[in-house]
Amino acid sequence: MRLGAHVALCAVAMLPLSGCRMFDAPPRHGGLWVNPDSPAARQVRERRNEGKNRDAALIRQIAQQPVAEWLGPAPPRERVRFITESAARTGSTPVLVAYHIPYRDCGRYSAGGARSAHAYRRWIEQITLGIGDREAIVVLEPDAVAQLVDGCVPARLRTARLAMLRDAVAMFAALPHVQVYVDAGNPGWIKNPHRLVRPLREGGVEQADGFALNVSNFQPTRRTVAYGHRLSAALDGAHFVIDTSRNGNGPLRLRGAARHGIRARDSWCNPPGRALGERPSTTTGDRLVDAYLWIKRPGESDGTCNGGPPAGRWWTAYALDLARNAPRRH
């Protein structure tokens, strides 16, 4: 098991990117990079310019936090180089999400992906060239393993998908300052974590720094930690990271879904009443949990469901609700 060193704690000193205007100096984030020109940061500036200071203050709860940068079909090398160089100048570490595997999301709301295994490998190679010898945390292919387990990926694609994941892990693991985590779904999806063990092993998790849980989902941190410990025990003590971006109120329950006229199968997609969760940090108090991360970008849609715009598009009303509902921190 490749277990990379934890990211050192440090204050994140912000530098302007792309000529953008600075927002308020962010608090400490455990050495994780904050993008000062994120969609949330731009919304803060726009709301201030419109005199909507209350909205600006709410969205600032997102803008001031280190949030992952998702990589899709666009050629990634120059964007990744820009992100990692910007982070390096501040002494911090960016979180990147590689999300381009063929038959992505089983053709659902986030459908897409590379056209072939060869194209996917070249895409991963471009990411590694963009990172170079700089630091990065990489979350590899949300849903890709869990969708093998739940059966939505055709059996004929299983071997190729696992080989692509295994090769991607090896390419990221070869970089000197990269930590890579293979996504492993969430406890509300594959309820028995032992079902994930074989595909995770075949997908290269033993050469990775561990696995990622709760990406783009809403499962409570405590439940996810317990689930992660069970999966870790079956993987010889593998470490893991947890997406806490939107789990402050947990998932939408069936009764709540029915009250809102939401089908149970869509209760994961832009559910109302959710809240921001624990702030990103590499200090978790648990030796197996390497970090709490905001992997899903709060305020960006899950897809064209429950009133949302296309997947990944900024949705101000939802962002405001997440921040408004967030537990108060002292």
Rosetta blueprint (number, residue, H / E / L):
1 M L
2 R L
3 L L
4 G L
5 A L
6 H L
7 V L
8 A L
9 L L
10 C L
11 A L
12 V L
13 A L
14 M L
15 L L
16 P L
17 L L
18 S L
19 G L
20 C L
21 R L
22 M L
23 F L
24 D L
25 A L
26 P L
27 P L
28 R L
29 H L
30 G L
31 G L
32 L E
33 W L
34 V L
35 N L
36 P L
37 D L
38 S L
39 P H
40 A H
41 A H
42 R H
43 Q H
44 V H
45 R H
46 E H
47 R H
48 R H
49 N H
50 E L
51 G L
52 K L
53 N H
54 R H
55 D H
56 A H
57 A H
58 L H
59 I H
60 R H
61 Q H
62 I H
63 A H
64 Q L
65 Q L
66 P L
67 V E
68 A L
69 E E
70 W E
71 L E
72 G L
73 P L
74 A L
75 P L
76 P L
77 R H
78 E H
79 R H
80 V H
81 R H
82 F H
83 I H
84 T H
85 E H
86 S H
87 A H
88 A H
89 R H
90 T L
91 G L
92 S L
93 T E
94 P L
95 V E
96 L E
97 V E
98 A E
99 Y L
100 H L
101 I L
102 P L
103 Y L
104 R E
105 D H
106 C H
107 G H
108 R L
109 Y L
110 S L
111 A L
112 G E
113 G L
114 A L
115 R L
116 S L
117 A H
118 H H
119 A H
120 Y H
121 R H
122 R H
123 W H
124 I H
125 E H
126 Q H
127 I H
128 T H
129 L H
130 G H
131 I H
132 G L
133 D L
134 R L
135 E L
136 A E
137 I E
138 V E
139 V E
140 L E
141 E L
142 P L
143 D L
144 A L
145 V L
146 A H
147 Q H
148 L H
149 V H
150 D L
151 G L
152 C L
153 V L
154 P L
155 A H
156 R H
157 L H
158 R H
159 T H
160 A H
161 R H
162 L H
163 A H
164 M H
165 L H
166 R H
167 D H
168 A H
169 V H
170 A H
171 M H
172 F H
173 A H
174 A L
175 L L
176 P L
177 H L
178 V E
179 Q E
180 V E
181 Y E
182 V E
183 D E
184 A L
185 G L
186 N L
187 P L
188 G L
189 W L
190 I L
191 K L
192 N L
193 P H
194 H H
195 R H
196 L H
197 V H
198 R H
199 P H
200 L H
201 R H
202 E H
203 G L
204 G L
205 V H
206 E H
207 Q H
208 A L
209 D L
210 G E
211 F E
212 A E
213 L E
214 N L
215 V L
216 S L
217 N L
218 F L
219 Q L
220 P L
221 T H
222 R H
223 R H
224 T H
225 V H
226 A H
227 Y H
228 G H
229 H H
230 R H
231 L H
232 S H
233 A H
234 A H
235 L L
236 D L
237 G L
238 A L
239 H E
240 F E
241 V E
242 I E
243 D E
244 T L
245 S L
246 R L
247 N E
248 G L
249 N L
250 G L
251 P L
252 L L
253 R L
254 L H
255 R H
256 G H
257 A H
258 A H
259 R H
260 H L
261 G L
262 I L
263 R L
264 A H
265 R H
266 D H
267 S L
268 W L
269 C L
270 N L
271 P L
272 P L
273 G L
274 R L
275 A E
276 L L
277 G L
278 E L
279 R L
280 P L
281 S E
282 T L
283 T L
284 T L
285 G L
286 D L
287 R L
288 L L
289 V E
290 D E
291 A E
292 Y E
293 L E
294 W E
295 I L
296 K L
297 R L
298 P L
299 G L
300 E E
301 S L
302 D L
303 G L
304 T L
305 C L
306 N L
307 G L
308 G L
309 P L
310 P L
311 A L
312 G L
313 R L
314 W E
315 W L
316 T H
317 A H
318 Y H
319 A H
320 L H
321 D H
322 L H
323 A H
324 R H
325 N L
326 A L
327 P L
328 R L
329 R L
330 H L
